[in-house]
């Protein structure tokens, strides 16, 4: 395992831990996303100051961001989307809202108005 893989796996383990805390302690969506953002931004800052670790630091940030969002959405699919309304094409009507919510919480660190 090279250094960048170790950094990525470490950050993913922290994100997984935060998701467990989110689920077990019923932490708010905003607090979870804010915490995940801190992990991602901190990891990115470390890699940006140690450019010898990777040729594309932005790739790691994108991978971690997608990982955190996917883990959160998978949890929501199990928890919240079971009670979601289903449209004629068989998809949950509020799935798009959860993607929107995550993005807004990540960008602005608060619930959208």
N, C-alpha and C positions, 0 to 999 in steps of 0.2 A: 504494500500500500504506500503510495507516495504522500507527500505532505498535504497537498490540496484535497485528496480523498479523505485523509484523516480529519482535516478541518471541516469538510462537508458533513461527514458522518457524526462528528461531535456536535455540530450545530443542529443536525436533524434529531439527535438524541435529546438535546435540550428542548427543541420544539415538541417532541413527543411527550416529554415530561410536563411541559406547560399545558399540553392538551389534556393529559391525565388530571392535572390540577384543576383545569377548567371544568372538566366533567365531574370530578369527585366533590369539589368544593363549590360548584355552581357559581363560578366566577362569571362576571358579565362578559358579553362578546367584546365590548370595547376594551376591557382590561386584558383579555386574552390577546387580541390583535395588537394592542400597544406593547405587550410583553414580547410577542413574536417579532414585532418590528425592531425592538431593541436588540434582540439576538441577531437578526439579519443585518441591521446597520452596524452593530459592533463587529460582527464577523467581516463585513465588507471593509470597515475601517482598518482592521488588522491586515487584511490581504492588500489593501491599497498602500499601506506603509511597508509591505514586504512583497514587492512586485516580483521578486525572484521565485515566488511560490507558484505563480500561474501567469500565463500569457494573456489571459482574459478575465480579469477580476469581476467584470460585470456579469459574466456567465454564472459564476457562483451565486451572486445575488439573485439572479433570475431563477436559478434552480431552487434555491432556498425559499424564495417567495412563492413559487408554484407549489413546492412541497407543503409549506405551512397552510396555504389556502386549500389545497386538496385534502389534507388531513381534517381541517375544520369542516369543509363541505361534506366529507364522508361521514363525519359525526352527525352533522345536521340531517343528512339523508336518513340515518338510522333513528334519530330522535324526533326531529321536528317535522320532517317531510312526510312521515307516516300519516299525519293528520292534515296534510295539505290538500287543497282542492285539486282535483284532476281535471284537466281540460279534455276536449274531444279527442285530441291526438294522443292522449294518455300520459302527458307530461304534467308534472306538478306546476301549478300556475305561479307559485311564489319562489321557484328555484332561481329565476333571474334576479329576484329581489335579494336573495341571500348573497349572490355574487356581487351585486351592486353594493350591498351593505358592507361586505368585507372590504371591497375596494375603497369605499368612503371612510371606513374606520381606519384603514391603513394610511390613507392620504392625509386625513384631517384629524385623526385620533379622537373623533367624536361621532355620535350618531347623526346621520343626515337629517336635515329638517324637511 
